[in-house]
Amino acid sequence: MSGQSKKKLLQDLKLKCEECFACKLSKTRNNVVFADGNPETAKIVLIGEAPGENEDLQGIPFVGRAGKLLNEFLEKADLSREKDFYIINTVKCRPPKNRVPSEEEKVACRSFLLSQIEIIDPLIILFCGATALKSFYKGKEAISKIRGEIFEVEINGKKYKSMAIFHPSYLLRNHSIEENTPRDFMLKDLKKVKNLI
């Protein structure tokens, strides 16, 4: 699919998303937080949990403190947010007080999420944090046990390479950059992704 075709399909999908009132999050949102990144060049789809306050105000995922930290790690791993990534969340509207989205809310948003992945057709999907991982991965392991490992998920009949990484909000509470700390693992995992694309 050409880059222009992808853009058009995503624009149409975004309009549908902005008109969606399938769950109660639509009643409290300021903005639908649809996506960020370049659909024409993205090789990686990164899926986060849900928009926070800054994201809800700006309509862009990962723009708060956690987003700034994510950008720092991407830069260190020689990855470009603007070129290599298409960034989305399991839900498009902010849950009140930044709580974890409910199963009902995730189900209401799932068709948008799956359509975005299908349109981008990435080389790899990154599940950023436990909520995103549990939305697709049926195993019981904690994210700390399987982060950095490549596994497959099937979406609408197609298998995609995938990896779980720590959510940057978790790294905001873990400052050490010593060997085998969460921040060290995050950088190693992103460098591994860089080598895959």
HELIX and SHEET records of a PDB file:
HELIX    1   1 GLY A    3  GLU A   18  1                                  16    
HELIX    2   2 LYS A   24  LYS A   27  5                                   4    
HELIX    3   3 GLU A   53  GLN A   58  1                                   6    
HELIX    4   4 ARG A   65  LYS A   76  1                                  12    
HELIX    5   5 ARG A   81  ASP A   84  1                                   4    
HELIX    6   6 PRO A   96  ASN A   98  5                                   3    
HELIX    7   7 GLU A  103  ILE A  120  1                                  18    
HELIX    8   8 ALA A  130  LYS A  134  1                                   5    
HELIX    9   9 ILE A  143  ILE A  146  1                                   4    
HELIX   10  10 PRO A  168  LEU A  171  1                                   4    
HELIX   11  11 PRO A  182  LEU A  196  1                                  15    
SHEET    1   A 6 ASP A  36  GLY A  37  0                                        
SHEET    2   A 6 PHE A  85  ASN A  89 -1                                        
SHEET    3   A 6 ILE A  44  GLY A  48  1                                        
SHEET    4   A 6 ILE A 124  CYS A 128  1                                        
SHEET    5   A 6 LYS A 158  ILE A 165  1                                        
SHEET    6   A 6 PHE A 151  ILE A 155 -1                                        
END                                                                             
